[in-house]
Amino acid sequence: MKKFVLVLTLLTLSACNSSLTSTDEVPHDKPQLTLSQEEKWNKMVGKWYGKQTVKGGGKRQWIVERKKDGTYKIHFRIHKENGKISESSEVGQWAISGPVYLSMFRGYIRDNEIDPVDPSDPYNYDAYEILELNEEIFKYRHYELNATYTLKKVAEDFKFPE
């Protein structure tokens, strides 16, 4: 009986060893943030402004305000080719991990109320490569669309130019 238990134990242990999904070793815990990661996070906080042409004509302006707690509010102003202007506002969450900027859209602002979107809808999540980030410029590229956006840091009381 002892031999049977020993064989069974050895077989169980060898089965556990062979069930690894990878031979790569990983750390036990997530390491503390590096200073550069914390600096990137802090640089993202505040108000940023962008204005770019839109494929097919027109221009898009946006002001995004990111808070240190990882939330954001963004206001869009779209200038269509026919001269019409439309505006919309959104809220969500943002994050940075290494060279990646993440945006999680949570809802529209309508009549000063948040109209939430479905958080299980993958459409509401975006990942971007950070191309440049300093105290004045934030340039990033959408991984799926391959579109590049450039924002300038602005004062807290900044409003859209007329």
Residue pairs with C-beta under 8 A, 6 or more apart in sequence:
33 41
37 96
37 98
40 96
40 130
40 133
41 68
41 96
42 68
43 133
43 134
43 135
43 138
44 66
44 94
44 96
44 101
44 133
44 138
45 66
45 67
45 68
46 65
46 66
46 153
46 156
47 63
47 64
47 65
47 153
47 154
47 155
47 156
47 158
48 63
48 64
48 65
48 66
48 138
48 151
48 152
48 153
48 154
49 61
49 62
49 63
49 151
49 152
49 154
49 158
50 60
50 61
50 62
50 64
50 149
50 150
50 151
50 152
51 59
51 60
51 61
51 62
52 59
52 60
52 149
52 150
53 59
53 60
54 60
54 78
56 81
57 80
57 81
58 78
58 79
58 80
58 81
59 78
59 79
60 76
60 77
60 78
60 79
61 76
61 77
61 78
61 79
61 160
62 74
62 75
62 76
62 77
63 74
63 75
63 154
63 158
63 159
63 160
64 72
64 73
64 74
64 75
64 151
65 72
65 73
65 74
66 72
66 94
70 93
70 94
70 95
71 91
71 92
71 93
71 94
72 91
72 92
72 93
72 94
72 103
73 89
73 90
73 91
73 109
74 89
74 90
74 91
74 92
75 87
75 88
75 89
75 160
76 87
76 88
76 89
76 90
77 85
77 86
77 87
77 160
78 85
78 86
78 87
79 85
80 86
88 108
89 108
89 109
90 105
90 106
90 107
90 108
90 109
91 106
91 107
91 108
91 109
91 114
92 103
92 104
92 105
92 106
92 107
92 124
93 103
93 104
93 106
94 101
94 102
94 103
94 104
95 101
95 102
95 104
96 102
96 130
99 129
99 130
100 127
100 128
100 129
100 130
101 127
101 128
101 129
101 130
101 140
102 125
102 126
102 127
102 128
103 125
103 126
103 127
103 128
104 119
104 124
104 125
105 117
105 124
105 125
105 126
106 114
106 116
106 117
106 119
106 124
107 114
107 115
107 116
107 117
108 114
108 115
108 117
109 115
117 124
118 124
126 142
126 144
127 142
127 143
127 144
128 140
128 141
128 142
128 143
128 149
129 140
129 141
129 143
130 138
130 139
130 140
131 139
131 140
131 141
131 148
132 138
132 139
133 139
135 153
136 152
136 153
137 150
137 151
137 152
137 153
138 150
138 151
138 153
139 148
139 149
139 150
139 151
140 148
140 149
141 147
141 148
141 149
142 148
142 149
